């Protein structure tokens, strides 16, 4: 990883030698009490890469100056549940199974939705292994607060320190930061070495007021102050110089309006398809005899992409899961699929190569370079970084 503070350019022979050396170093560190570092990662939902420039974030700027400043590309689709589980597993949504915030699963015959407790807490939908499970199985204690997948029965072992999502009663943003400091202040034998915190804003404000809206800016500034508070409290810990802090996000946000809407449903007949779900992208499970008809009909419309499942662009890494329809429809950036005007001003879900979908990355601490402006990278790279 170019973000790390040491040179990692090596060939396969070097890799093999280092693997052996690393193993013995691990054994030595385990038995001789080597002081290992800690990592805290905070995800601010919907925090676009250029919010620090648009809305002015002095605290995040300080974190960047002391460490790494980068742009991170989400996986497709650029939405909350798919990307938080990608960051936890290192797998793209097409491989870990959460292919959108909601989707139809032809195997179970059910519609998964992040707002439906029956499916949201069904472990069969979640493929791959989140990093906190891997860590716990190796004796590394973790602390996880509200991260997607952290509280699913059957996805175990759970983190040693776990805060479960409650739609009605949740910790305030300040309490979440204080919870991380509380965990880092525990005796060393119970202290988590990996802490993962989720904060659900500024996503909601970005949707409601648009990414450049004054209200969104105010919230971004308050979140910036919160990250500054976290950074200072970490630094004040007796072992604060051994803590890595990462602040990043799942996806960006772009402007939309009611005059940029494509009504695909008025062009489709119900008898042409079995199921449909999602709006960005729209996943259609067509009846085999009508597949070509659906494809050709939608191809005539402007401001949308229409793909047969096997023809989805390779750079999206999308199309092998059974949970993805045989026809996929995606609006052009800034456009939406629907049949009535929108009342919101911001949206996401588009290609990661659309810059408005990209997110900021800040990393500082003993394992990061100092004052380093990194080239953009994809969020599947976050998993090996955390593992390191």
Secondary structure, DSSP 8 states (H G I E B T S, - for coil): -TTBSS-----HHHHHHHHHHHHHHHHHHHHHT----EEEEEEETT-BTTHHHHHT-HHHHHHHHHSEEEEEE--SS-SHHHHHHHHHHS--HHHHS--SSEEEETTTTEEEETT-HHHHT-GGG--S--HHHHHHHTT--EEEES-TTTT-TTS-S--SEEE---SSS---HHHHHHHHHHHHTS-TTT--SEEEEEE-TTHHHHHHH-TT-HHHHHHHHHHHHHHHHHHHHHHHSTTGGGEEEEEE-S---EE--TTSEE--GGG--GGGEEEEE-SSSEEEEE-GGGHHHHHHHHHTSSSEEEEEGGGS-GGG--S-STTS-SEEEEE-TT-EE-SS----SEE--S-TTSGGG-EEEEEESTTB-SSEE---EETTHHHHHHH-
